[in-house]
């Protein structure tokens, strides 16, 4: 399994808008992509910072979705009143839920 970690730096005043956008727009789009395995969002209301961790079944699935996810990411940043601060890719070495 592989993960793409996106960091958004948004406006604290628009934090809830960003979360709502993730629930209503981002997740439905990700769920339709081949190889999608899950999503975790972490947020700091005081700073407006959001981290999204999208899980993919393989490195190939992660790479194949790069362009489509880029568009999704831009919409989330706009909804949160901020910018995409970073995008990183990792191999998932431990996963327990």
C-alpha positions in Angstrom: 0.0 0.0 0.0 1.1 3.6 -0.7 0.0 7.0 0.6 -0.1 10.5 -0.8 0.0 13.1 2.0 -1.2 16.5 1.0 -0.7 19.5 3.3 -3.1 22.5 2.9 -2.5 25.8 4.7 -5.9 27.4 4.9 -7.7 30.1 6.7 -8.9 29.2 10.3 -12.1 31.0 9.5 -12.7 28.6 6.5 -11.7 25.4 8.3 -15.2 24.0 8.4 -15.7 24.9 4.7 -12.6 22.9 3.9 -13.7 19.9 5.9 -17.2 20.0 4.3 -15.6 20.2 0.8 -13.5 17.1 1.6 -16.6 15.1 2.8 -18.9 16.2 0.0 -16.6 16.6 -3.0 -13.2 15.0 -2.5 -14.1 11.7 -1.0 -16.7 10.8 -3.6 -14.2 11.6 -6.4 -11.4 9.6 -4.7 -13.7 6.6 -4.2 -14.3 6.3 -7.9 -10.5 6.1 -8.7 -9.0 2.7 -9.3 -6.8 1.5 -6.5 -8.3 3.8 -3.8 -8.2 2.2 -0.4 -9.0 4.9 2.1 -8.6 8.5 3.3 -7.7 10.2 6.6 -8.0 13.9 7.2 -6.1 15.6 10.1 -6.7 19.2 11.0 -5.6 22.1 13.3 -8.5 24.5 13.7 -6.3 27.2 15.2 -3.9 27.4 12.2 -6.3 26.2 9.5 -3.8 23.5 8.5 -5.2 20.3 7.0 -3.4 17.1 6.2 -5.0 14.6 3.8 -3.7 11.0 3.7 -5.0 9.1 0.6 -4.3 5.4 0.6 -3.7 3.5 -2.6 -3.4 -0.3 -3.2 0.0 0.1 -5.0 2.6 2.5 -6.2 1.2 2.1 -9.7 -2.3 3.1 -8.5 -0.8 6.1 -6.7 1.1 7.3 -9.8 -1.8 6.7 -12.2 -4.0 9.0 -10.1 -1.6 11.9 -9.9 -3.2 14.2 -12.5 -6.8 13.6 -11.4 -5.9 14.1 -7.7 -4.1 17.3 -8.5 -7.4 18.8 -9.7 -9.2 17.5 -6.6 -6.5 19.0 -4.4 -6.7 22.4 -5.9 -10.5 22.5 -5.2 -9.9 21.6 -1.6 -7.3 24.3 -1.1 -9.7 26.9 -2.6 -12.6 25.7 -0.4 -10.3 26.0 2.7 -9.2 29.5 1.7 -5.6 28.5 1.3 -2.9 26.9 -0.7 -1.3 23.5 -1.2 1.8 23.6 0.9 3.2 20.2 0.0 2.5 16.8 -1.5 4.5 13.8 -0.5 4.4 10.1 -1.3 5.2 7.2 1.0 5.1 3.5 1.2 2.8 2.4 4.0 5.0 0.2 6.2 2.5 -0.3 9.1 -1.3 -0.1 8.9 -3.6 -1.1 11.7 -7.2 0.1 12.2 
